[in-house]
Amino acid sequence: MWGLEHIWWVPVLPLLGAIANGVAGFRVPKGLVTFFAVGSTGLSFLVALAAFANLLSMDPSVRAYESVLFTWISSGAFTVEAGLQIDPLSAVFMLIVTGVGFLIHVYSVGYMGHEKAYSRYFAYLNLFMFSMLMLVMGNNFLVMFIGWEGVGLCSYLLIGYYYEKDSASDAGKKAFVMNRVGDFGFLLAMMWIFTIFGSLDYTQVFPVAADKLVYGGMAVTGITLLLFLGATGKSAQIPLYTWLPDAMEGPTPVSALIHAATMVTAGVYMVARCAALFNLAPASMVTVALIGAVTAIFAATMGLYQNDIKRVLAYSTVSQLGYMFLACGVGAYVAAVFHVMTHAFFKACLFLGSGSVIHGMSGEQDMRQMGGLKEKMPVTHMTFLISTLAIAGIPIFAGFFSKDEILLSAFMGHTPGHLFYWTLATLAAAVTAFYMFRLYYMTFAGTLRAEDHHVRDHAHESPPVMTVPLVILAALATVGGFLGLPLIEGGHALREFLNPVFTFPSAPEHAHPSATMELTLMAFSVGVALLGIYTARYYYFVKPEAAEEMARREGFIKSAYTLLRNKYYIDELYGALFVRPAVDVSRELLWKLVDVRLIDGFVNFVADASLAASSSARRMQTGLVRQYALVMTLGAVALVWVWIAMSGGR
Amino acid sequence: METMPLLSMVIFLPLAGAALLLLMDRENEGLLRGAALAVTVLDFFISLPLYFGFQSTHEMQFVEKRPWIEAFGANYYVGIDGISLFMVLLTTLTCAVCAAAIWNAVDKHLKEFLISMLVLETGMIGVFCALDFFLFYVFWEVMLIPMYFLIGVWGGPRRVYAAVKFFLYTMSGSVLMLVAIIWLYYNHGQTTGEYTLDILKYHWVALEPAAQLWLFMAFFLAFAIKVPMFPFHTWLPDAHVEAPTAGSVILAGILLKMGTYGFLRFSLPMFPHATDALAWAICALSVVGIIYGALVAMVQDDVKKLVAYSSVSHLGFVTLGIFALNTQAIEGGILQMINHGLSTGALFLIVGVLYERRHTRLISEYGGVTARMPIFAAVFMIATLSSIGLPGLNGFVGEFLVLVGAFQYSPVLTALAATGVIWAAVYMLWMYQRVMFGKITNPKNETLTDLNPREIAYFAPIIAFIFLIGVYPAPFLSKMEPSVTHLVEQSKIAVSQPPPAPPAVSTLPHTPLSGAKAGGQG
């Protein structure tokens, strides 16, 4: 078996794939492109598995390994190494990224098979894998930041993959810029950390955090809030979430990999990684929990009345990420990571399933044109149903376990306001169950509503290269939750594995709920989910006319409907508040007034005045500027010489 | 270095090349181009031993010193330290790239163009190597004339206005600097009895505070105009828009660095107390420049103007780093000088590629170019990402070091400066989108041809350095570190000692202010 010193291959293999396809991809046959891209990712997954097995074989208390390649930046006292580390937390993310990433690569072979820029797609996708793996495997903040901005770049490139479409390139730019707002926070946090710790290495920061920082002090609160600003950008939380729904302009496998399963969970990884800092900053914990809970319900409501199948899923991603931050905010980091994992399974499956639907429907994304696909696409239907049950939180499916653990942690937590967050999150669970089953019924139940008969006749199941990944992901979405089965003998396997990472003096003790309490809460959340499902079934399956009628009705429902359809007008608000003023002020005030009128006005005035006084003014205008310049310079040079020589230096 | 005057060879080879070109037939354009390219490439290669032979100490190296004008103690005195080393290499690389880039771009007086470029190269390298005030000033002025010609003769429609503006701005700064140099010369002569123009002898000599302040201001103005710092920057957009591609590349890549180099070579070591007293104001001005330059860049309709304003923003990071006065900030600043030369140089070359094909620089004339020029799109994207400081590419390392260093000096200013990373993404990606993405709407863009091998060849070294510095900056940082550490330490020592009290009887010589002005304005 390969030792841990080879973990470099995990990120480097996809990088090699990206370079191969980026440089030579457009000259070689498609088969070779596929080989580079899928092969490198598959190998990377195998190496990751070997590394994981290696890690498991180590004693739980010392499960960590660092590997330094070279000194990246060294300037005076500031040194940062290009180093990787593997510990339980990065191992979990590494496996999710390579495993789900590999499946999505395979799926892409089918989904993107007819694209002209096939090699460009895979070059970007492999580059994404490399960046994401650097993000979760770096041994210091700056390497994480390479990955952090790298995934942002790949996201930008892949959202704008169809660059001839303005909406796609707009969405890509929006994603990059909003992420940069978050990155600004990350950057400042790193500087602050360096100022206090003299290093950006995790091992130089986290173990001594409690000694060097005052609990609840300004420094640790400032650092963690700035870090969290970074997380809100990357993980699409309030206030920086509006890029994610637009990001659906990218190819659907990209939405599955980057905008659902992996990249958007980077913020959760970062907060969990910095648990040692966050635990010292109660104010930041409240912020994280509050933002998470509010985002969970806020985004869920926006998903209620979207008709684009991918947009519904996008809002649901924002909402589910909110759950993860809520978990972090109440100190339940294991639950957060658990939900990252199960979410990766079911959300990737949902997105790939929606891709399969779109593929079968000749590119149609509007659910009002769908319906009745249950018979036409049996595999897609079954896997989709499983994942929908998982996200809705129905027992035995993966999402149930992780979501329930988050709700339980919020209920039992110490963070001020935890019952309020619990209420919001429970409400969001009901809404989630509703809009997900609305999606399910609109897509798969009833009869096919497509107006175009070509689309109707053509609707078909996808090829195995696409359905096999669906089946695997659906299987994971079914059994993946058992890792966190609280009743298994010896406790919660994932918790046992991850706990060493989150064990430090500052970690708050969690109260253990009684079995009765746990079961009551569980029953309650399942009941809430069932209520959501039942309502969706009624309005979108049993009596679809009722939904239409309600949408037509005047009054409160109608205005609420309009508000939701327009996503609370947040995009318009940001436009009016930030984008337009920035452009207007820059153009009219800074450029046209300050630059042109004031500064240049002054310069021109001085120049004109001196030229008017000079006899050479006319000659200048006749174009004899060369002589003028020459005379000027020679005059200056001669002056020094003569002046110094005449004054008799020595 | 005793055996071969390597530095002089690097400095004067282009001048010799210019003399050679003078003898050539102006009709034989191929030969002229080939000769110019050969000279600049050769100069680049003979400048490489400067790097490999450079010892990691703060001492001046490759020093050559010969008496020149003994009447007032001027020597031919050149040498490089860890700061000027990279400026010299940047210059030789940029000039070689330019010689390849202008192949078909010059439509008149090719011979004169190439001669100007070669003379300019000698002047620029000379400025970075000179260790004698007189020599420095000669090179400083020599460099101005060919640059002035490049803009004024081969420029666009408003070239005369732009050239004169460039000249007046630069001259007004230079004249003040000249006055300050003369004052220093006399002051030194009268207080020590030694009339010398040796720049290094003026380093870390404590002058009384009031004198330091005035001298500092005089030098500052000359360099701030050159950088250019807000609000002395308005010559830059005009000069860039009017200048031919090679002119813009050299202007942005090298000439602007003379200002920041000047701060490092003169302002910091000669006037440490004044530097210390005014650092906060200059850092604040730098931050204003970062934000202002970025915002104004955002709303430009002309690609070149946009890149020009972005230079104001980028150079703001450099000056912020220099005046934050610690190792990380200054090393970051120097690295940013190199980075800006590479990325902005590349961007101006990119504009040149488009301009050669379409003869317009208006963003609105383009759109959808990627479909016709995929290789160009990749090069453009890399330059764009380098410019916005993407980690893994060169810009990030410099910017980050500047910010880390500046944070020790002032967290608030640094926070404001760091908003630059957001603005840079806004204006660069917006521009890229409007030029490269979308459908081709202008039929003139249908026939665009992708980069040819010559064009790929001159972008290649720049791209290689963009990646190299981003992934492995050690070869750069390690060579500059001793010089920077020395500078920072000496500054600290100087500031910790109280400056001498003003002398009872003023030894201030009569300064020929009016005379200098008259000379300066012909």
Interface residues (C-beta under 8 A of the other chain):
Chain A: F26 F70 T71 W72 I73 S74 S75 G76 A77 F78 L142 F145 I146 W148 E149 G150 L153 Y156 G160 Y163 E164 D166 S169 D170 K173 F176 V177 R180 V181 D183 F184 L187 L188 M190 M191 W192 F194 T195 A582 V583 V585 S586 R587 L590 W591 V594 D595 I599 D600 V603 A607 S610 S614 S616 M620 G623 V625 R626 Y628 A629 L630 V631 M632 T633 G635 A636 V637 A638 L639 V640 W641 W643 I644 A645 S647 G649 R650
Chain B: I69 A71 F72 G73 F134 Y137 V138 E141 L144 I145 Y148 F149 G152 V153 V160 A163 V164 K165 F167 L168 Y169 M171 S174 V175 L178 I181 I182 Y185 Y186 G189 Y195 P231 H233 T234 W235 Y292 L295 V296 M298 V299 Q300 N326 T327 Q328 E331 G332 G368 T370 A371 P374 L385 L390 P391 G392 F396 V397 F400 L401 L403 V404 F407 Q408 P411 T414 A415 A418 T419 V421 I422 A425 V426 L429 W430 Q433 M436 F437 G438 K439 V471 Y472 P473 A474 L477 S478 E481 T485 P512 G515 A516 G519 G520 Q521 G522
